[in-house]
């Protein structure tokens, strides 16, 4: 479907062209009119028509100048010029500017139709060229990714006969002349993902694609590469580089927990993330460290392991049963038993002969439970940020386990209550939004307008609206209008044009298309049927 703008200072000529196009049976999204070049330019900037049919003589600016100005802002538009015999000397200049057709007034319908058909062929050719260019660009990007993936895998897995590294990769996409430190994250898709979810082992490629997309969206810096592990089909590898070792460690830790929480929330699978130590190059040593950390999943699955904490993660399974119970209590909001199980997890019996790092492991596993089960910790504003939860400050500033229990309990109850409050508030906002639409459906209503009306973020409003109604705002508004139109068709003698105007459609033809697409029949067929 195409969009057409007719520009001529004489109304009868504009109407004649529109009538000829309509009578010929062209299926356009819309045909609009403009009486001068200045108005046409403003309209084109905002609406981007596919075809502009313009007179060569216009007030204040010629059709040639109009075309020249349009090409500065929108090169994809196709032009047809109409002219009197006196201006025929402009034809060569117009055609040199890429005008598709030059027609003389009065314009016969067949000549106009032939010119439009020629323009449509040009538009389709341009679309094909654009699609080819897009595919070419994607292929080039894919090839670049493949080359990087092979280089990283070769550096991580290759060894010479003497046991040393066969090669290594220096990875600094920013091209800075600096010495970089590197850390490797292994994301391992646990076998339980295939038995506990709707995924099958054959879906591993799709699962890894989702993981890589999430990782790319939350990347900590530009010195970042995410590739498949060609040695293990169930794994994705992420290399993060930074000149400062301490900052690199902080970035990796925050990124790993953020990635983990989003994977279990949006992909709903079980993964284990292993973090290597810091190395000066990408080599088998960094991979060996990550694998050593990953092997700790045999003690406790579905968590994050760091190479520099391997000794401290030993015997983690002692708290696993209590953590499962805690997660059940969090899911149902059982505040009383949440405190009871926290007391048990951090009891002297559980912590006897443990080191402080073990307490950190337990703490972060409980944070994982919070992130997994509380929707407010997603994109919504709340009193506690993910960064606060992932900070070491709570552990570092606690004098005893009881202080940790008190903090975790207060944090959990506050977030759970906010979560409940947010859900109730969402329903209230959407309820009021539906009432607003019911009263104002005749007007154009946008997400931005409604979000502003209820003082919420447009993206947030769009998300909760679809969650509560099951459809987008655009479809809900359309359905409301069509429902009202059906009522008018059944119970009044108003014309189709009048009904279209009443329910908010200025263009009767567009109303016909929307109505038929929604109900499968035209408004007239609906009225006769009823």
Secondary structure, 3 states (H helix, E strand, C coil): CEEEEEECCCHHHHHHHHHHHHHCCCCEEEEEEECCHHHHHHHHHHHCCCEEEEECCCCCCCHHHHHHHHHHHCCCCEEEEEECHHHHHHHHHHHHCCCCEEEECCCCHHHHHHHHHHHHHHHHHHHHHHHHHHHHHHHHHHHHHHHHHHHHHHHHHCECCCCCECCCECCCCCCCCCCCEEEEEEEEECCHHHHCCCCCHHHHHHHHHHHHHHHHHCCCCCCEEEEECCCCCCEEEEEEEECCHHHHHHHHHHHHHHHHHHHHHHHCCCEEEEECCCECCECHHHHHHHHHHHHHHHCCCCCEEEHHHHHHHCCHHHHHHHHHHHHHHHHHCCHHHHHHHHHHHCCHHHHCCCCHHHHHHHHHHHHHHHHHHCHHHCCCCCCCCHHHHHCCHHHHCCCCHHHHHHHHHHHHHHHHHHHHHHHHHHHHHHHHHHHHHHHHCCCCCCHHHHHHHCCCCHHHHHHHHHHHHCCCHHHHHHHHHHHHHHHHHHHCCCCHHHHHHHCCCCCHHHHHHHHHHHHCCCHHHHHHHC
